[in-house]
Amino acid sequence: MSLRLIKNLFVFAGLYDGILGLVFIFAPAAVFQYFDVTPPNHWAYIQFSALLLILFAAMFFKIASDPVRYRE
């Protein structure tokens, strides 16, 4: 795999996780209502998962900045 492809892959993964995390932090009820899914009994389950997604996004962006350095 080329270095450019690897960078693009991690940028895409960061954007994907970051956007999902932000949506579930700021509008989780709207997502559940849109897909007609019963929400959990406590919103902290969703907020914790959303924060993890945002953390993963930050890590993916860090890896994308220098994939060789952060190859572990």
N, CA, C, O and CB atoms as a CASP TS submission, in Angstrom:
PFRMAT TS
TARGET T0000
AUTHOR 0000-0000-0000
METHOD Language model
MODEL 1
PARENT N/A
ATOM      1  N   MET     1       0.838  -1.179   0.000  1.00  0.00           N
ATOM      2  CA  MET     1       0.000   0.000   0.000  1.00  0.00           C
ATOM      3  C   MET     1       0.882   1.241   0.000  1.00  0.00           C
ATOM      4  O   MET     1       1.918   1.291   0.662  1.00  0.00           O
ATOM      5  CB  MET     1      -0.953  -0.001   1.211  1.00  0.00           C
ATOM      6  N   SER     2       0.456   2.210  -0.737  1.00  0.00           N
ATOM      7  CA  SER     2       1.223   3.452  -0.791  1.00  0.00           C
ATOM      8  C   SER     2       0.950   4.299   0.455  1.00  0.00           C
ATOM      9  O   SER     2      -0.086   4.164   1.107  1.00  0.00           O
ATOM     10  CB  SER     2       0.879   4.248  -2.072  1.00  0.00           C
ATOM     11  N   LEU     3       1.890   5.156   0.757  1.00  0.00           N
ATOM     12  CA  LEU     3       1.767   6.023   1.925  1.00  0.00           C
ATOM     13  C   LEU     3       0.566   6.959   1.792  1.00  0.00           C
ATOM     14  O   LEU     3      -0.125   7.244   2.770  1.00  0.00           O
ATOM     15  CB  LEU     3       3.050   6.837   2.121  1.00  0.00           C
ATOM     16  N   ARG     4       0.329   7.428   0.575  1.00  0.00           N
ATOM     17  CA  ARG     4      -0.809   8.331   0.352  1.00  0.00           C
ATOM     18  C   ARG     4      -2.144   7.627   0.612  1.00  0.00           C
ATOM     19  O   ARG     4      -3.057   8.203   1.203  1.00  0.00           O
ATOM     20  CB  ARG     4      -0.780   8.879  -1.084  1.00  0.00           C
ATOM     21  N   LEU     5      -2.241   6.380   0.164  1.00  0.00           N
ATOM     22  CA  LEU     5      -3.469   5.614   0.391  1.00  0.00           C
ATOM     23  C   LEU     5      -3.692   5.379   1.883  1.00  0.00           C
ATOM     24  O   LEU     5      -4.821   5.464   2.365  1.00  0.00           O
ATOM     25  CB  LEU     5      -3.411   4.268  -0.354  1.00  0.00           C
ATOM     26  N   ILE     6      -2.628   5.087   2.606  1.00  0.00           N
ATOM     27  CA  ILE     6      -2.741   4.868   4.041  1.00  0.00           C
ATOM     28  C   ILE     6      -3.192   6.149   4.743  1.00  0.00           C
ATOM     29  O   ILE     6      -4.063   6.108   5.612  1.00  0.00           O
ATOM     30  CB  ILE     6      -1.401   4.382   4.619  1.00  0.00           C
ATOM     31  N   LYS     7      -2.602   7.284   4.370  1.00  0.00           N
ATOM     32  CA  LYS     7      -3.011   8.559   4.964  1.00  0.00           C
ATOM     33  C   LYS     7      -4.481   8.839   4.689  1.00  0.00           C
ATOM     34  O   LYS     7      -5.228   9.227   5.587  1.00  0.00           O
ATOM     35  CB  LYS     7      -2.148   9.706   4.427  1.00  0.00           C
ATOM     36  N   ASN     8      -4.890   8.639   3.436  1.00  0.00           N
ATOM     37  CA  ASN     8      -6.286   8.895   3.072  1.00  0.00           C
ATOM     38  C   ASN     8      -7.241   7.974   3.824  1.00  0.00           C
ATOM     39  O   ASN     8      -8.329   8.395   4.217  1.00  0.00           O
ATOM     40  CB  ASN     8      -6.480   8.724   1.567  1.00  0.00           C
ATOM     41  N   LEU     9      -6.842   6.729   4.025  1.00  0.00           N
ATOM     42  CA  LEU     9      -7.668   5.784   4.761  1.00  0.00           C
ATOM     43  C   LEU     9      -7.878   6.242   6.204  1.00  0.00           C
ATOM     44  O   LEU     9      -8.993   6.184   6.721  1.00  0.00           O
ATOM     45  CB  LEU     9      -7.032   4.395   4.736  1.00  0.00           C
ATOM     46  N   PHE    10      -6.801   6.700   6.852  1.00  0.00           N
ATOM     47  CA  PHE    10      -6.930   7.138   8.232  1.00  0.00           C
ATOM     48  C   PHE    10      -7.669   8.469   8.343  1.00  0.00           C
ATOM     49  O   PHE    10      -8.370   8.695   9.329  1.00  0.00           O
ATOM     50  CB  PHE    10      -5.561   7.253   8.868  1.00  0.00           C
ATOM     51  N   VAL    11      -7.532   9.349   7.364  1.00  0.00           N
ATOM     52  CA  VAL    11      -8.311  10.592   7.369  1.00  0.00           C
ATOM     53  C   VAL    11      -9.795  10.265   7.222  1.00  0.00           C
ATOM     54  O   VAL    11     -10.631  10.828   7.928  1.00  0.00           O
ATOM     55  CB  VAL    11      -7.845  11.547   6.228  1.00  0.00           C
ATOM     56  N   PHE    12     -10.119   9.357   6.307  1.00  0.00           N
ATOM     57  CA  PHE    12     -11.514   8.950   6.128  1.00  0.00           C
ATOM     58  C   PHE    12     -12.068   8.332   7.407  1.00  0.00           C
ATOM     59  O   PHE    12     -13.181   8.657   7.822  1.00  0.00           O
ATOM     60  CB  PHE    12     -11.640   7.954   4.965  1.00  0.00           C
ATOM     61  N   ALA    13     -11.298   7.443   8.036  1.00  0.00           N
ATOM     62  CA  ALA    13     -11.745   6.814   9.278  1.00  0.00           C
ATOM     63  C   ALA    13     -11.942   7.855  10.370  1.00  0.00           C
ATOM     64  O   ALA    13     -12.891   7.761  11.148  1.00  0.00           O
ATOM     65  CB  ALA    13     -10.738   5.751   9.736  1.00  0.00           C
ATOM     66  N   GLY    14     -11.050   8.854  10.439  1.00  0.00           N
ATOM     67  CA  GLY    14     -11.187   9.915  11.431  1.00  0.00           C
ATOM     68  C   GLY    14     -12.428  10.753  11.201  1.00  0.00           C
ATOM     69  O   GLY    14     -13.149  11.082  12.143  1.00  0.00           O
ATOM     70  N   LEU    15     -12.676  11.097   9.950  1.00  0.00           N
ATOM     71  CA  LEU    15     -13.878  11.871   9.638  1.00  0.00           C
ATOM     72  C   LEU    15     -15.144  11.084   9.965  1.00  0.00           C
ATOM     73  O   LEU    15     -16.086  11.618  10.550  1.00  0.00           O
ATOM     74  CB  LEU    15     -13.881  12.276   8.162  1.00  0.00           C
ATOM     75  N   TYR    16     -15.153   9.822   9.583  1.00  0.00           N
ATOM     76  CA  TYR    16     -16.316   8.962   9.818  1.00  0.00           C
ATOM     77  C   TYR    16     -16.616   8.858  11.317  1.00  0.00           C
ATOM     78  O   TYR    16     -17.742   9.096  11.753  1.00  0.00           O
ATOM     79  CB  TYR    16     -16.077   7.553   9.221  1.00  0.00           C
ATOM     80  N   ASP    17     -15.604   8.505  12.087  1.00  0.00           N
ATOM     81  CA  ASP    17     -15.814   8.366  13.526  1.00  0.00           C
ATOM     82  C   ASP    17     -16.135   9.704  14.187  1.00  0.00           C
ATOM     83  O   ASP    17     -16.982   9.764  15.079  1.00  0.00           O
ATOM     84  CB  ASP    17     -14.583   7.753  14.176  1.00  0.00           C
ATOM     85  N   GLY    18     -15.474  10.768  13.762  1.00  0.00           N
ATOM     86  CA  GLY    18     -15.715  12.079  14.349  1.00  0.00           C
ATOM     87  C   GLY    18     -17.116  12.583  14.100  1.00  0.00           C
ATOM     88  O   GLY    18     -17.766  13.107  15.005  1.00  0.00           O
ATOM     89  N   ILE    19     -17.580  12.428  12.879  1.00  0.00           N
ATOM     90  CA  ILE    19     -18.929  12.887  12.538  1.00  0.00           C
ATOM     91  C   ILE    19     -19.976  12.066  13.293  1.00  0.00           C
ATOM     92  O   ILE    19     -20.924  12.625  13.844  1.00  0.00           O
ATOM     93  CB  ILE    19     -19.169  12.790  11.012  1.00  0.00           C
ATOM     94  N   LEU    20     -19.806  10.751  13.318  1.00  0.00           N
ATOM     95  CA  LEU    20     -20.754   9.914  14.069  1.00  0.00           C
ATOM     96  C   LEU    20     -20.752  10.266  15.551  1.00  0.00           C
ATOM     97  O   LEU    20     -21.808  10.353  16.178  1.00  0.00           O
ATOM     98  CB  LEU    20     -20.417   8.427  13.887  1.00  0.00           C
ATOM     99  N   GLY    21     -19.566  10.467  16.104  1.00  0.00           N
ATOM    100  CA  GLY    21     -19.474  10.820  17.517  1.00  0.00           C
ATOM    101  C   GLY    21     -20.167  12.131  17.816  1.00  0.00           C
ATOM    102  O   GLY    21     -20.896  12.235  18.802  1.00  0.00           O
ATOM    103  N   LEU    22     -19.950  13.139  16.977  1.00  0.00           N
ATOM    104  CA  LEU    22     -20.583  14.437  17.197  1.00  0.00           C
ATOM    105  C   LEU    22     -22.101  14.365  17.058  1.00  0.00           C
ATOM    106  O   LEU    22     -22.834  15.000  17.816  1.00  0.00           O
ATOM    107  CB  LEU    22     -20.025  15.460  16.222  1.00  0.00           C
ATOM    108  N   VAL    23     -22.562  13.590  16.087  1.00  0.00           N
ATOM    109  CA  VAL    23     -24.012  13.441  15.907  1.00  0.00           C
ATOM    110  C   VAL    23     -24.625  12.797  17.145  1.00  0.00           C
ATOM    111  O   VAL    23     -25.677  13.229  17.615  1.00  0.00           O
ATOM    112  CB  VAL    23     -24.329  12.594  14.645  1.00  0.00           C
ATOM    113  N   PHE    24     -23.972  11.769  17.671  1.00  0.00           N
ATOM    114  CA  PHE    24     -24.537  11.081  18.830  1.00  0.00           C
ATOM    115  C   PHE    24     -24.323  11.834  20.137  1.00  0.00           C
ATOM    116  O   PHE    24     -24.960  11.514  21.141  1.00  0.00           O
ATOM    117  CB  PHE    24     -23.940   9.707  18.944  1.00  0.00           C
ATOM    118  N   ILE    25     -23.442  12.826  20.144  1.00  0.00           N
ATOM    119  CA  ILE    25     -23.317  13.690  21.330  1.00  0.00           C
ATOM    120  C   ILE    25     -24.413  14.748  21.327  1.00  0.00           C
ATOM    121  O   ILE    25     -25.042  15.001  22.354  1.00  0.00           O
ATOM    122  CB  ILE    25     -21.920  14.365  21.377  1.00  0.00           C
ATOM    123  N   PHE    26     -24.643  15.371  20.159  1.00  0.00           N
ATOM    124  CA  PHE    26     -25.535  16.530  20.112  1.00  0.00           C
ATOM    125  C   PHE    26     -26.979  16.217  19.718  1.00  0.00           C
ATOM    126  O   PHE    26     -27.877  16.993  20.044  1.00  0.00           O
ATOM    127  CB  PHE    26     -24.986  17.522  19.160  1.00  0.00           C
ATOM    128  N   ALA    27     -27.224  15.106  19.029  1.00  0.00           N
ATOM    129  CA  ALA    27     -28.600  14.812  18.608  1.00  0.00           C
ATOM    130  C   ALA    27     -28.905  13.319  18.630  1.00  0.00           C
ATOM    131  O   ALA    27     -29.364  12.775  17.625  1.00  0.00           O
ATOM    132  CB  ALA    27     -28.845  15.360  17.211  1.00  0.00           C
ATOM    133  N   PRO    28     -28.666  12.652  19.735  1.00  0.00           N
ATOM    134  CA  PRO    28     -28.911  11.207  19.734  1.00  0.00           C
ATOM    135  C   PRO    28     -30.388  10.845  19.599  1.00  0.00           C
ATOM    136  O   PRO    28     -30.730   9.858  18.948  1.00  0.00           O
ATOM    137  CB  PRO    28     -28.365  10.599  20.999  1.00  0.00           C
ATOM    138  N   ALA    29     -31.253  11.634  20.207  1.00  0.00           N
ATOM    139  CA  ALA    29     -32.687  11.315  20.141  1.00  0.00           C
ATOM    140  C   ALA    29     -33.200  11.398  18.711  1.00  0.00           C
ATOM    141  O   ALA    29     -34.041  10.595  18.306  1.00  0.00           O
ATOM    142  CB  ALA    29     -33.493  12.263  21.041  1.00  0.00           C
ATOM    143  N   ALA    30     -32.706  12.356  17.950  1.00  0.00           N
ATOM    144  CA  ALA    30     -33.144  12.498  16.559  1.00  0.00           C
ATOM    145  C   ALA    30     -32.734  11.289  15.721  1.00  0.00           C
ATOM    146  O   ALA    30     -33.485  10.857  14.847  1.00  0.00           O
ATOM    147  CB  ALA    30     -32.567  13.779  15.947  1.00  0.00           C
ATOM    148  N   VAL    31     -31.565  10.751  15.979  1.00  0.00           N
ATOM    149  CA  VAL    31     -31.100   9.576  15.236  1.00  0.00           C
ATOM    150  C   VAL    31     -31.979   8.371  15.559  1.00  0.00           C
ATOM    151  O   VAL    31     -32.406   7.649  14.658  1.00  0.00           O
ATOM    152  CB  VAL    31     -29.618   9.268  15.567  1.00  0.00           C
ATOM    153  N   PHE    32     -32.245   8.158  16.830  1.00  0.00           N
ATOM    154  CA  PHE    32     -33.093   7.030  17.212  1.00  0.00           C
ATOM    155  C   PHE    32     -34.501   7.186  16.652  1.00  0.00           C
ATOM    156  O   PHE    32     -35.108   6.212  16.205  1.00  0.00           O
ATOM    157  CB  PHE    32     -33.147   6.895  18.735  1.00  0.00           C
ATOM    158  N   GLN    33     -35.014   8.397  16.677  1.00  0.00           N
ATOM    159  CA  GLN    33     -36.363   8.641  16.141  1.00  0.00           C
ATOM    160  C   GLN    33     -36.393   8.450  14.633  1.00  0.00           C
ATOM    161  O   GLN    33     -37.349   7.881  14.105  1.00  0.00           O
ATOM    162  CB  GLN    33     -36.839  10.059  16.498  1.00  0.00           C
ATOM    163  N   TYR    34     -35.363   8.915  13.930  1.00  0.00           N
ATOM    164  CA  TYR    34     -35.320   8.795  12.474  1.00  0.00           C
ATOM    165  C   TYR    34     -35.338   7.332  12.033  1.00  0.00           C
ATOM    166  O   TYR    34     -36.025   6.973  11.077  1.00  0.00           O
ATOM    167  CB  TYR    34     -34.076   9.493  11.923  1.00  0.00           C
ATOM    168  N   PHE    35     -34.583   6.497  12.734  1.00  0.00           N
ATOM    169  CA  PHE    35     -34.515   5.080  12.369  1.00  0.00           C
ATOM    170  C   PHE    35     -35.551   4.230  13.103  1.00  0.00           C
ATOM    171  O   PHE    35     -35.550   3.005  12.980  1.00  0.00           O
ATOM    172  CB  PHE    35     -33.131   4.544  12.654  1.00  0.00           C
ATOM    173  N   ASP    36     -36.433   4.876  13.862  1.00  0.00           N
ATOM    174  CA  ASP    36     -37.514   4.200  14.569  1.00  0.00           C
ATOM    175  C   ASP    36     -36.979   3.084  15.473  1.00  0.00           C
ATOM    176  O   ASP    36     -37.442   1.945  15.435  1.00  0.00           O
ATOM    177  CB  ASP    36     -38.520   3.629  13.567  1.00  0.00           C
ATOM    178  N   VAL    37     -35.995   3.456  16.278  1.00  0.00           N
ATOM    179  CA  VAL    37     -35.377   2.529  17.222  1.00  0.00           C
ATOM    180  C   VAL    37     -35.671   3.027  18.638  1.00  0.00           C
ATOM    181  O   VAL    37     -35.626   4.227  18.907  1.00  0.00           O
ATOM    182  CB  VAL    37     -33.827   2.405  16.973  1.00  0.00           C
ATOM    183  N   THR    38     -35.967   2.106  19.519  1.00  0.00           N
ATOM    184  CA  THR    38     -36.209   2.464  20.907  1.00  0.00           C
ATOM    185  C   THR    38     -34.892   2.882  21.555  1.00  0.00           C
ATOM    186  O   THR    38     -33.923   2.124  21.515  1.00  0.00           O
ATOM    187  CB  THR    38     -36.855   1.284  21.679  1.00  0.00           C
ATOM    188  N   PRO    39     -34.839   4.065  22.146  1.00  0.00           N
ATOM    189  CA  PRO    39     -33.588   4.501  22.782  1.00  0.00           C
ATOM    190  C   PRO    39     -33.298   3.707  24.048  1.00  0.00           C
ATOM    191  O   PRO    39     -34.194   3.085  24.618  1.00  0.00           O
ATOM    192  CB  PRO    39     -33.651   5.993  23.111  1.00  0.00           C
ATOM    193  N   PRO    40     -32.048   3.730  24.483  1.00  0.00           N
ATOM    194  CA  PRO    40     -31.714   3.001  25.714  1.00  0.00           C
ATOM    195  C   PRO    40     -32.352   3.650  26.934  1.00  0.00           C
ATOM    196  O   PRO    40     -32.882   4.758  26.851  1.00  0.00           O
ATOM    197  CB  PRO    40     -30.194   2.931  25.899  1.00  0.00           C
ATOM    198  N   ASN    41     -32.298   2.965  28.050  1.00  0.00           N
ATOM    199  CA  ASN    41     -32.939   3.495  29.253  1.00  0.00           C
ATOM    200  C   ASN    41     -32.162   4.651  29.871  1.00  0.00           C
ATOM    201  O   ASN    41     -32.688   5.341  30.744  1.00  0.00           O
ATOM    202  CB  ASN    41     -33.104   2.396  30.275  1.00  0.00           C
ATOM    203  N   HIS    42     -30.921   4.878  29.438  1.00  0.00           N
ATOM    204  CA  HIS    42     -30.137   6.003  29.943  1.00  0.00           C
ATOM    205  C   HIS    42     -29.229   6.500  28.824  1.00  0.00           C
ATOM    206  O   HIS    42     -28.557   5.706  28.167  1.00  0.00           O
ATOM    207  CB  HIS    42     -29.302   5.596  31.203  1.00  0.00           C
ATOM    208  N   TRP    43     -29.210   7.828  28.606  1.00  0.00           N
ATOM    209  CA  TRP    43     -28.447   8.398  27.497  1.00  0.00           C
ATOM    210  C   TRP    43     -26.933   8.335  27.695  1.00  0.00           C
ATOM    211  O   TRP    43     -26.173   8.570  26.756  1.00  0.00           O
ATOM    212  CB  TRP    43     -28.856   9.824  27.290  1.00  0.00           C
ATOM    213  N   ALA    44     -26.495   8.020  28.911  1.00  0.00           N
ATOM    214  CA  ALA    44     -25.055   7.925  29.163  1.00  0.00           C
ATOM    215  C   ALA    44     -24.416   6.800  28.348  1.00  0.00           C
ATOM    216  O   ALA    44     -23.240   6.886  27.995  1.00  0.00           O
ATOM    217  CB  ALA    44     -24.792   7.702  30.655  1.00  0.00           C
ATOM    218  N   TYR    45     -25.175   5.753  28.049  1.00  0.00           N
ATOM    219  CA  TYR    45     -24.648   4.678  27.211  1.00  0.00           C
ATOM    220  C   TYR    45     -24.258   5.213  25.830  1.00  0.00           C
ATOM    221  O   TYR    45     -23.219   4.847  25.281  1.00  0.00           O
ATOM    222  CB  TYR    45     -25.685   3.545  27.074  1.00  0.00           C
ATOM    223  N   ILE    46     -25.086   6.062  25.295  1.00  0.00           N
ATOM    224  CA  ILE    46     -24.838   6.634  23.976  1.00  0.00           C
ATOM    225  C   ILE    46     -23.727   7.677  24.055  1.00  0.00           C
ATOM    226  O   ILE    46     -22.852   7.716  23.189  1.00  0.00           O
ATOM    227  CB  ILE    46     -26.125   7.260  23.404  1.00  0.00           C
ATOM    228  N   GLN    47     -23.752   8.507  25.068  1.00  0.00           N
ATOM    229  CA  GLN    47     -22.746   9.559  25.198  1.00  0.00           C
ATOM    230  C   GLN    47     -21.347   8.985  25.394  1.00  0.00           C
ATOM    231  O   GLN    47     -20.387   9.510  24.831  1.00  0.00           O
ATOM    232  CB  GLN    47     -23.095  10.475  26.360  1.00  0.00           C
ATOM    233  N   PHE    48     -21.214   7.929  26.173  1.00  0.00           N
ATOM    234  CA  PHE    48     -19.919   7.311  26.380  1.00  0.00           C
ATOM    235  C   PHE    48     -19.381   6.742  25.070  1.00  0.00           C
ATOM    236  O   PHE    48     -18.209   6.928  24.742  1.00  0.00           O
ATOM    237  CB  PHE    48     -20.014   6.214  27.442  1.00  0.00           C
ATOM    238  N   SER    49     -20.233   6.052  24.330  1.00  0.00           N
ATOM    239  CA  SER    49     -19.824   5.500  23.036  1.00  0.00           C
ATOM    240  C   SER    49     -19.449   6.615  22.062  1.00  0.00           C
ATOM    241  O   SER    49     -18.494   6.479  21.297  1.00  0.00           O
ATOM    242  CB  SER    49     -20.948   4.634  22.441  1.00  0.00           C
ATOM    243  N   ALA    50     -20.189   7.704  22.090  1.00  0.00           N
ATOM    244  CA  ALA    50     -19.900   8.831  21.208  1.00  0.00           C
ATOM    245  C   ALA    50     -18.559   9.463  21.549  1.00  0.00           C
ATOM    246  O   ALA    50     -17.803   9.840  20.654  1.00  0.00           O
ATOM    247  CB  ALA    50     -21.011   9.878  21.297  1.00  0.00           C
ATOM    248  N   LEU    51     -18.260   9.579  22.828  1.00  0.00           N
ATOM    249  CA  LEU    51     -16.965  10.121  23.230  1.00  0.00           C
ATOM    250  C   LEU    51     -15.823   9.205  22.804  1.00  0.00           C
ATOM    251  O   LEU    51     -14.755   9.685  22.425  1.00  0.00           O
ATOM    252  CB  LEU    51     -16.926  10.334  24.742  1.00  0.00           C
ATOM    253  N   LEU    52     -16.035   7.905  22.861  1.00  0.00           N
ATOM    254  CA  LEU    52     -15.024   6.976  22.368  1.00  0.00           C
ATOM    255  C   LEU    52     -14.802   7.144  20.862  1.00  0.00           C
ATOM    256  O   LEU    52     -13.667   7.088  20.390  1.00  0.00           O
ATOM    257  CB  LEU    52     -15.432   5.535  22.682  1.00  0.00           C
ATOM    258  N   LEU    53     -15.868   7.347  20.124  1.00  0.00           N
ATOM    259  CA  LEU    53     -15.736   7.581  18.684  1.00  0.00           C
ATOM    260  C   LEU    53     -14.933   8.851  18.408  1.00  0.00           C
ATOM    261  O   LEU    53     -14.106   8.874  17.496  1.00  0.00           O
ATOM    262  CB  LEU    53     -17.124   7.681  18.027  1.00  0.00           C
ATOM    263  N   ILE    54     -15.165   9.888  19.177  1.00  0.00           N
ATOM    264  CA  ILE    54     -14.410  11.136  19.004  1.00  0.00           C
ATOM    265  C   ILE    54     -12.941  10.920  19.359  1.00  0.00           C
ATOM    266  O   ILE    54     -12.056  11.461  18.695  1.00  0.00           O
ATOM    267  CB  ILE    54     -15.012  12.267  19.877  1.00  0.00           C
ATOM    268  N   LEU    55     -12.681  10.144  20.388  1.00  0.00           N
ATOM    269  CA  LEU    55     -11.305   9.824  20.752  1.00  0.00           C
ATOM    270  C   LEU    55     -10.620   9.020  19.648  1.00  0.00           C
ATOM    271  O   LEU    55      -9.467   9.291  19.312  1.00  0.00           O
ATOM    272  CB  LEU    55     -11.271   9.047  22.074  1.00  0.00           C
ATOM    273  N   PHE    56     -11.313   8.042  19.087  1.00  0.00           N
ATOM    274  CA  PHE    56     -10.746   7.272  17.981  1.00  0.00           C
ATOM    275  C   PHE    56     -10.471   8.168  16.784  1.00  0.00           C
ATOM    276  O   PHE    56      -9.465   7.994  16.096  1.00  0.00           O
ATOM    277  CB  PHE    56     -11.688   6.132  17.580  1.00  0.00           C
ATOM    278  N   ALA    57     -11.358   9.127  16.531  1.00  0.00           N
ATOM    279  CA  ALA    57     -11.145  10.057  15.417  1.00  0.00           C
ATOM    280  C   ALA    57      -9.858  10.839  15.621  1.00  0.00           C
ATOM    281  O   ALA    57      -9.080  11.012  14.683  1.00  0.00           O
ATOM    282  CB  ALA    57     -12.339  11.023  15.276  1.00  0.00           C
ATOM    283  N   ALA    58      -9.631  11.308  16.830  1.00  0.00           N
ATOM    284  CA  ALA    58      -8.394  12.047  17.123  1.00  0.00           C
ATOM    285  C   ALA    58      -7.173  11.157  16.895  1.00  0.00           C
ATOM    286  O   ALA    58      -6.166  11.609  16.352  1.00  0.00           O
ATOM    287  CB  ALA    58      -8.406  12.575  18.578  1.00  0.00           C
ATOM    288  N   MET    59      -7.264   9.897  17.309  1.00  0.00           N
ATOM    289  CA  MET    59      -6.146   8.978  17.101  1.00  0.00           C
ATOM    290  C   MET    59      -5.924   8.709  15.618  1.00  0.00           C
ATOM    291  O   MET    59      -4.779   8.658  15.169  1.00  0.00           O
ATOM    292  CB  MET    59      -6.392   7.664  17.841  1.00  0.00           C
ATOM    293  N   PHE    60      -6.982   8.537  14.860  1.00  0.00           N
ATOM    294  CA  PHE    60      -6.845   8.312  13.416  1.00  0.00           C
ATOM    295  C   PHE    60      -6.208   9.519  12.730  1.00  0.00           C
ATOM    296  O   PHE    60      -5.364   9.353  11.850  1.00  0.00           O
ATOM    297  CB  PHE    60      -8.217   8.012  12.787  1.00  0.00           C
ATOM    298  N   PHE    61      -6.601  10.720  13.122  1.00  0.00           N
ATOM    299  CA  PHE    61      -5.986  11.916  12.535  1.00  0.00           C
ATOM    300  C   PHE    61      -4.506  12.014  12.895  1.00  0.00           C
ATOM    301  O   PHE    61      -3.691  12.442  12.078  1.00  0.00           O
ATOM    302  CB  PHE    61      -6.722  13.180  13.003  1.00  0.00           C
ATOM    303  N   LYS    62      -4.166  11.622  14.100  1.00  0.00           N
ATOM    304  CA  LYS    62      -2.765  11.625  14.518  1.00  0.00           C
ATOM    305  C   LYS    62      -1.961  10.627  13.682  1.00  0.00           C
ATOM    306  O   LYS    62      -0.852  10.937  13.249  1.00  0.00           O
ATOM    307  CB  LYS    62      -2.645  11.289  16.025  1.00  0.00           C
ATOM    308  N   ILE    63      -2.504   9.448  13.456  1.00  0.00           N
ATOM    309  CA  ILE    63      -1.836   8.454  12.630  1.00  0.00           C
ATOM    310  C   ILE    63      -1.712   8.956  11.200  1.00  0.00           C
ATOM    311  O   ILE    63      -0.675   8.757  10.567  1.00  0.00           O
ATOM    312  CB  ILE    63      -2.592   7.122  12.666  1.00  0.00           C
ATOM    313  N   ALA    64      -2.742   9.598  10.683  1.00  0.00           N
ATOM    314  CA  ALA    64      -2.714  10.102   9.314  1.00  0.00           C
ATOM    315  C   ALA    64      -1.648  11.179   9.128  1.00  0.00           C
ATOM    316  O   ALA    64      -1.145  11.367   8.020  1.00  0.00           O
ATOM    317  CB  ALA    64      -4.080  10.654   8.933  1.00  0.00           C
ATOM    318  N   SER    65      -1.303  11.883  10.199  1.00  0.00           N
ATOM    319  CA  SER    65      -0.304  12.930  10.072  1.00  0.00           C
ATOM    320  C   SER    65       1.079  12.356   9.778  1.00  0.00           C
ATOM    321  O   SER    65       1.873  13.002   9.095  1.00  0.00           O
ATOM    322  CB  SER    65      -0.263  13.766  11.338  1.00  0.00           C
ATOM    323  N   ASP    66       1.387  11.154  10.278  1.00  0.00           N
ATOM    324  CA  ASP    66       2.684  10.523  10.023  1.00  0.00           C
ATOM    325  C   ASP    66       2.541   9.005  10.231  1.00  0.00           C
ATOM    326  O   ASP    66       2.881   8.498  11.300  1.00  0.00           O
ATOM    327  CB  ASP    66       3.800  11.121  10.965  1.00  0.00           C
ATOM    328  N   PRO    67       2.043   8.281   9.225  1.00  0.00           N
ATOM    329  CA  PRO    67       1.769   6.842   9.395  1.00  0.00           C
ATOM    330  C   PRO    67       3.019   6.011   9.688  1.00  0.00           C
ATOM    331  O   PRO    67       2.939   4.992  10.373  1.00  0.00           O
ATOM    332  CB  PRO    67       1.101   6.302   8.151  1.00  0.00           C
ATOM    333  N   VAL    68       4.153   6.437   9.179  1.00  0.00           N
ATOM    334  CA  VAL    68       5.373   5.682   9.432  1.00  0.00           C
ATOM    335  C   VAL    68       5.774   5.775  10.892  1.00  0.00           C
ATOM    336  O   VAL    68       6.155   4.774  11.498  1.00  0.00           O
ATOM    337  CB  VAL    68       6.505   6.181   8.543  1.00  0.00           C
ATOM    338  N   ARG    69       5.693   6.947  11.450  1.00  0.00           N
ATOM    339  CA  ARG    69       6.056   7.149  12.851  1.00  0.00           C
ATOM    340  C   ARG    69       5.115   6.421  13.797  1.00  0.00           C
ATOM    341  O   ARG    69       5.553   5.879  14.812  1.00  0.00           O
ATOM    342  CB  ARG    69       6.065   8.627  13.178  1.00  0.00           C
ATOM    343  N   TYR    70       3.814   6.402  13.471  1.00  0.00           N
ATOM    344  CA  TYR    70       2.810   5.802  14.350  1.00  0.00           C
ATOM    345  C   TYR    70       2.335   4.438  13.827  1.00  0.00           C
ATOM    346  O   TYR    70       1.150   4.121  13.935  1.00  0.00           O
ATOM    347  CB  TYR    70       1.615   6.748  14.501  1.00  0.00           C
ATOM    348  N   ARG    71       3.215   3.655  13.279  1.00  0.00           N
ATOM    349  CA  ARG    71       2.811   2.392  12.666  1.00  0.00           C
ATOM    350  C   ARG    71       2.413   1.326  13.670  1.00  0.00           C
ATOM    351  O   ARG    71       1.786   0.338  13.289  1.00  0.00           O
ATOM    352  CB  ARG    71       3.917   1.873  11.818  1.00  0.00           C
ATOM    353  N   GLU    72       2.753   1.492  14.934  1.00  0.00           N
ATOM    354  CA  GLU    72       2.351   0.495  15.927  1.00  0.00           C
ATOM    355  C   GLU    72       0.860   0.496  16.076  1.00  0.00           C
ATOM    356  O   GLU    72       0.318  -0.275  16.868  1.00  0.00           O
ATOM    357  CB  GLU    72       3.015   0.757  17.276  1.00  0.00           C
TER
END
